[in-house]
Amino acid sequence: MASPTSSAAPVSAEESGRMAHRQVLEALSGLLLAMFTAFLSSTIVSNALPTIIRDLHGSQSQYTWVITVTLLTSTASTPIWGKLADLVSKKLLVQIAIAVFAAGSVLAGLAQSMETLIAWRAVQGLGLGGLQSLVVIVIAAMISPRERGRYTGPISVVMSVATVAGPLLGGLIVDTSWLGWRWCFFVCVPLAVVSLAVVQRTLNLPVVKRPIKVDYLGAGLIAGGVSTLLIWVTLAGNSFGWGSGTSLLLVALGVVLLALAVLVESRAKEPIIPLRLFRERTTTLATVASIAVGTALFGGAVFLGQYFQIARGYSPTAAGLLTLPMIIGSMLSSTASGLLITKYGRWKGFLVAGAIAMTGGFGLLSTIDHTTNMVLLGAFLFVLGTGMGMTMQNLVLAVQNTVAVTDLGAASSTVAFFRSLGGTVGVSVLGAVLASQVSQRTTDGLGAAGIAVPPGSGEVGIGSLNELPPVIGDIVRAAYGDGTALIFLIAGALSLITLVAIVAIKETPLQTSTGLERAATEDATAEPVAAR
């Protein structure tokens, strides 16, 4: 019997959900501009923070919260944005995320106290979480897994340029008298407005009408549980001890909230994180790999700036430039692996090679001290960056290639969520390890030099380092330089978990249908709605 569609007229690209190459590039332009703005905002404030703290009379704990609160809200909101992308217009969600981010940026720039600045940075994080997850989801809807490698290059360039340009631009703004630190927030607003306009004009995705039933209770429990645990790992060791009553209370509360979330999610009709996703081997292993990747990469790489500035005495601008080998390695490997994946349709080999390179890079970095040759250090960073480039995006690709199209948003955001969660925990835990190492090494160094140990000498940072006598300053610099090696050793051990998980993933052929085409065939009962 002939197929019902065998004699039908050819279906247009727009009707089938297949976008022409030119249309994809036009749509990507707005999405990548939004992504660039989001990544830029994440890094631009780093060099301005000391000035902000002085101007608003902030404390050291508030210094930490300016950065942590954005990461916390973006991480907690990521799975919620992803689930909504499976239910309503992706274009509308992208526009809402951009608008929330722009509003948070303006209000942060107008802040008159540290408390209000932290609050508006939290709003920024909500928009940032949306952009980080939605851009990947929209790309999956427009481009088939097999063809996605063609577009990996532009995405990698945007992420790399934003990562490098942020600290440089932030330092320039702060050093320009007629601008000031507030423009570190304002400068992102025009870019966000332009990206909003471009998205409105170029991103036209058909929407599949589905019953909208948001699991608000599950969303609240997930956000509450994750936020509680993130607050714990952020403050433990500084505001209270790891084994204190406050610490135990936060852990217990976080675990209880997440246990309730699992219970609610198992019974919800439209769960925020569908537990059925973890019945799929690829999704489960990619999630495990993503946790380790986030912990290793964010938790390890964030201390490079500290190493370059404290241990080696470079300026913040120079410290940013010294990470270029890692950025270049990531950009080249992600672009090359993407093109080869598209050409040959094989992806697991690149994931394995990336995990090996990442583990090797951290292993090499675990040998550094405060006197390591900078050219050699640059080579180590290039190896690490090469592994990063082949691992991060391709883990998401493996998951998107496996799950049902109705779970595409939830699955994509779940991987991003656990990677961010691992990164947040990694920054806090590895930071505590480094602080302990620096304190011990400083005390030992001062004792070996016959110098009485000054109170708090083990916690000396960039701001007070130059105030110390040269002899003590050199000891502290050496303590930071030598202690950082342990951070990279731990990150390397975590990367081994990533490698084991990736090796266990079963490679499946890459699909040649876009997310929109799959939606048309997998959801036969859905009612198509006009593109918007």
ZAPA-761746 format. One record per residue (C-alpha): x, y, z. Coordinates in steps of 0.2 Angstrom, whole numbers, padded with zeros to 4 digits, always signed. Layout:
N
XYZ ...
# end
This chain:
532
+0000+0000+0000 +0007+0017-0005 +0012+0029+0008 -0001+0043+0011 +0012+0056+0006 +0019+0047-0009 +0010+0057-0021 +0010+0073-0011 +0018+0089-0018 +0036+0092-0012 +0036+0100+0005 +0045+0117+0007 +0059+0120+0018 +0049+0131+0029 +0035+0118+0030 +0046+0104+0034 +0056+0114+0047 +0072+0113+0037 +0080+0130+0036 +0091+0135+0022 +0110+0139+0026 +0107+0157+0024 +0092+0157+0035 +0102+0148+0048 +0116+0160+0048 +0104+0175+0049 +0096+0167+0064 +0113+0163+0072 +0118+0181+0071 +0106+0186+0084 +0108+0171+0095 +0127+0173+0095 +0126+0191+0098 +0115+0187+0113 +0128+0174+0119 +0142+0186+0116 +0134+0198+0127 +0130+0186+0141 +0148+0179+0141 +0155+0196+0141 +0145+0201+0156 +0151+0186+0165 +0170+0191+0163 +0170+0210+0161 +0166+0213+0180 +0181+0203+0186 +0194+0217+0185 +0182+0231+0191 +0177+0222+0207 +0191+0230+0218 +0186+0247+0212 +0167+0243+0215 +0171+0236+0232 +0180+0252+0237 +0167+0264+0230 +0152+0255+0238 +0161+0251+0254 +0159+0233+0252 +0167+0218+0262 +0177+0203+0256 +0161+0192+0258 +0151+0204+0247 +0166+0203+0234 +0163+0185+0233 +0144+0186+0232 +0144+0198+0217 +0151+0184+0206 +0143+0169+0215 +0125+0175+0215 +0125+0177+0196 +0132+0159+0194 +0120+0153+0207 +0104+0160+0199 +0109+0155+0182 +0113+0137+0187 +0096+0136+0197 +0086+0143+0183 +0094+0133+0168 +0083+0117+0169 +0067+0128+0171 +0071+0138+0155 +0075+0121+0146 +0058+0114+0151 +0049+0129+0145 +0057+0128+0128 +0049+0111+0126 +0032+0119+0129 +0031+0137+0122 +0039+0147+0109 +0058+0146+0110 +0059+0163+0101 +0048+0171+0114 +0059+0163+0128 +0075+0170+0120 +0068+0187+0120 +0062+0186+0138 +0079+0180+0143 +0088+0195+0134 +0076+0207+0142 +0078+0200+0159 +0097+0201+0157 +0097+0219+0150 +0086+0225+0164 +0097+0217+0177 +0112+0225+0169 +0105+0243+0169 +0099+0241+0187 +0116+0234+0193 +0125+0249+0185 +0113+0260+0195 +0116+0252+0211 +0120+0263+0226 +0125+0249+0238 +0133+0232+0238 +0116+0224+0244 +0107+0231+0229 +0121+0227+0217 +0121+0209+0223 +0102+0208+0220 +0102+0215+0203 +0117+0203+0198 +0105+0189+0203 +0092+0196+0190 +0106+0196+0178 +0110+0178+0182 +0092+0173+0178 +0093+0180+0161 +0111+0173+0159 +0104+0155+0163 +0091+0157+0150 +0103+0162+0136 +0115+0149+0140 +0103+0135+0138 +0091+0142+0125 +0104+0146+0112 +0109+0128+0112 +0091+0122+0111 +0087+0133+0097 +0102+0128+0087 +0097+0110+0090 +0079+0114+0083 +0087+0123+0067 +0101+0111+0063 +0102+0092+0062 +0116+0084+0073 +0125+0078+0058 +0126+0096+0051 +0129+0105+0067 +0148+0104+0066 +0148+0117+0051 +0142+0130+0064 +0154+0125+0078 +0167+0137+0073 +0157+0153+0074 +0150+0148+0091 +0168+0144+0098 +0174+0161+0091 +0161+0170+0100 +0164+0161+0117 +0183+0163+0115 +0183+0181+0110 +0170+0186+0124 +0181+0176+0137 +0197+0186+0132 +0189+0203+0129 +0179+0204+0145 +0193+0206+0157 +0202+0218+0145 +0187+0228+0142 +0183+0229+0160 +0201+0235+0165 +0200+0248+0151 +0183+0255+0157 +0189+0256+0175 +0205+0265+0170 +0195+0278+0159 +0191+0292+0171 +0175+0298+0161 +0168+0281+0161 +0170+0272+0178 +0165+0255+0184 +0146+0257+0181 +0149+0256+0162 +0155+0238+0165 +0136+0234+0166 +0129+0248+0155 +0141+0243+0140 +0131+0226+0138 +0114+0234+0137 +0116+0241+0119 +0122+0224+0113 +0107+0216+0121 +0095+0228+0113 +0103+0225+0096 +0102+0206+0098 +0084+0207+0103 +0080+0216+0087 +0090+0204+0077 +0082+0189+0085 +0065+0197+0082 +0069+0199+0063 +0078+0183+0059 +0072+0169+0071 +0056+0162+0064 +0053+0145+0071 +0036+0136+0069 +0029+0132+0086 +0020+0115+0090 +0005+0118+0101 +0006+0107+0117 -0004+0108+0133 +0006+0119+0145 +0007+0112+0162 +0022+0119+0171 +0028+0109+0187 +0029+0124+0198 +0032+0114+0214 +0046+0104+0206 +0054+0120+0199 +0053+0128+0216 +0061+0113+0225 +0075+0111+0212 +0079+0129+0213 +0078+0129+0232 +0088+0113+0235 +0102+0118+0222 +0103+0136+0229 +0104+0130+0247 +0119+0118+0243 +0127+0132+0232 +0126+0144+0247 +0133+0131+0258 +0149+0127+0247 +0151+0146+0244 +0151+0151+0262 +0158+0136+0271 +0176+0138+0277 +0174+0157+0277 +0158+0163+0285 +0157+0146+0295 +0166+0130+0297 +0163+0115+0286 +0158+0104+0301 +0148+0118+0310 +0130+0117+0314 +0126+0130+0301 +0135+0119+0288 +0126+0103+0293 +0109+0112+0293 +0111+0119+0275 +0117+0102+0269 +0102+0094+0277 +0090+0107+0270 +0097+0105+0253 +0096+0086+0253 +0078+0086+0259 +0073+0099+0246 +0081+0089+0232 +0074+0072+0238 +0056+0080+0238 +0060+0087+0221 +0064+0069+0215 +0048+0063+0222 +0038+0077+0214 +0046+0075+0197 +0043+0056+0197 +0024+0060+0198 +0023+0076+0188 +0015+0076+0171 +0027+0088+0164 +0042+0087+0175 +0056+0101+0174 +0069+0087+0174 +0061+0071+0167 +0068+0057+0177 +0065+0046+0161 +0080+0054+0153 +0092+0045+0165 +0085+0028+0159 +0095+0032+0143 +0113+0027+0145 +0120+0041+0134 +0111+0055+0144 +0116+0048+0161 +0134+0046+0156 +0135+0063+0148 +0128+0070+0164 +0141+0062+0175 +0154+0068+0162 +0147+0086+0163 +0148+0087+0182 +0166+0082+0181 +0170+0093+0167 +0162+0108+0176 +0171+0105+0192 +0188+0103+0183 +0186+0117+0170 +0178+0130+0180 +0186+0126+0197 +0203+0124+0189 +0204+0137+0176 +0197+0151+0187 +0213+0150+0198 +0224+0154+0183 +0221+0173+0184 +0226+0171+0203 +0241+0162+0198 +0247+0174+0185 +0243+0190+0196 +0249+0184+0213 +0262+0171+0210 +0270+0179+0194 +0266+0197+0197 +0257+0201+0180 +0243+0214+0179 +0225+0209+0176 +0226+0213+0158 +0242+0203+0155 +0234+0189+0165 +0220+0188+0153 +0231+0188+0138 +0242+0174+0145 +0226+0163+0144 +0226+0165+0126 +0234+0148+0122 +0220+0139+0131 +0207+0149+0121 +0216+0146+0105 +0217+0128+0108 +0199+0127+0112 +0193+0137+0097 +0204+0127+0085 +0199+0110+0092 +0181+0113+0093 +0180+0120+0075 +0191+0106+0068 +0181+0092+0077 +0165+0099+0072 +0169+0099+0054 +0176+0082+0055 +0160+0076+0064 +0149+0083+0050 +0160+0075+0037 +0161+0058+0044 +0146+0057+0055 +0157+0049+0070 +0158+0059+0086 +0164+0047+0100 +0182+0047+0095 +0183+0066+0097 +0175+0065+0114 +0188+0052+0120 +0202+0062+0112 +0196+0078+0121 +0194+0069+0138 +0212+0062+0136 +0219+0079+0131 +0210+0088+0145 +0216+0075+0158 +0234+0077+0151 +0233+0096+0151 +0228+0096+0170 +0242+0083+0173 +0255+0094+0165 +0248+0109+0175 +0250+0100+0191 +0269+0101+0189 +0270+0120+0189 +0277+0131+0202 +0281+0149+0204 +0296+0148+0193 +0289+0138+0178 +0294+0144+0161 +0280+0154+0154 +0282+0147+0136 +0281+0129+0143 +0266+0135+0154 +0258+0141+0138 +0260+0124+0129 +0252+0116+0144 +0237+0128+0143 +0236+0124+0124 +0234+0105+0128 +0221+0109+0141 +0211+0120+0129 +0212+0107+0115 +0203+0095+0126 +0190+0107+0132 +0186+0112+0114 +0182+0094+0109 +0173+0089+0125 +0160+0103+0130 +0150+0105+0115 +0151+0087+0109 +0144+0081+0125 +0128+0091+0122 +0128+0085+0104 +0128+0066+0110 +0113+0069+0121 +0103+0079+0108 +0106+0066+0096 +0098+0053+0107 +0083+0060+0116 +0065+0062+0110 +0062+0079+0102 +0049+0083+0116 +0063+0081+0128 +0076+0091+0118 +0075+0107+0129 +0075+0098+0145 +0089+0086+0141 +0100+0100+0134 +0098+0111+0149 +0100+0096+0161 +0118+0094+0154 +0121+0112+0155 +0114+0113+0173 +0125+0099+0180 +0140+0106+0171 +0137+0123+0179 +0133+0115+0196 +0149+0106+0195 +0158+0122+0191 +0151+0131+0206 +0155+0117+0218 +0172+0116+0210 +0176+0134+0212 +0171+0134+0231 +0179+0117+0236 +0195+0120+0226 +0196+0138+0232 +0196+0131+0250 +0209+0118+0246 +0220+0132+0238 +0217+0144+0253 +0223+0130+0265 +0238+0126+0254 +0243+0145+0253 +0241+0147+0272 +0252+0131+0276 +0265+0135+0263 +0266+0153+0269 +0268+0148+0287 +0281+0135+0283 +0291+0148+0271 +0291+0161+0285 +0296+0149+0298 +0311+0143+0287 +0316+0161+0284 +0316+0164+0303 +0302+0177+0301 +0288+0178+0314 +0272+0173+0306 +0260+0189+0304 +0242+0186+0308 +0232+0181+0293 +0248+0180+0282 +0241+0164+0274 +0226+0174+0267 +0235+0188+0258 +0227+0192+0241 +0231+0204+0227 +0225+0219+0235 +0237+0218+0250 +0251+0209+0243 +0261+0225+0238 +0259+0232+0255 +0270+0218+0262 +0289+0219+0264 +0298+0212+0249 +0304+0196+0258 +0287+0191+0265 +0279+0196+0248 +0290+0184+0239 +0286+0170+0251 +0267+0173+0249 +0269+0173+0230 +0279+0157+0230 +0265+0149+0241 +0252+0154+0228 +0262+0148+0214 +0267+0131+0222 +0249+0128+0230 +0240+0130+0213 +0248+0114+0207 +0238+0104+0219 +0222+0112+0212 +0226+0106+0194 +0231+0089+0201 +0213+0087+0209 +0205+0094+0192 +0215+0081+0183 +0208+0067+0194 +0191+0073+0191 +0194+0073+0172 +0198+0055+0174 +0179+0052+0179 +0175+0062+0163 +0186+0050+0152 +0178+0034+0160 +0161+0040+0157 +0164+0045+0139 +0172+0029+0135 +0157+0020+0142 +0145+0030+0131 +0138+0020+0116 +0140+0029+0099 +0125+0030+0089 +0123+0037+0071 +0120+0056+0070 +0103+0060+0065 +0101+0070+0049 +0084+0078+0054 +0082+0095+0063 +0073+0096+0079 +0059+0104+0070 +0058+0090+0057 +0058+0077+0071 +0044+0086+0080 +0033+0085+0065 +0035+0066+0063 +0036+0062+0082 +0021+0072+0088 +0008+0067+0076 -0006+0073+0087 +0002+0091+0089 -0007+0105+0080 +0006+0116+0070 +0005+0135+0073 +0012+0148+0062 +0030+0153+0063 +0034+0167+0076 
# end
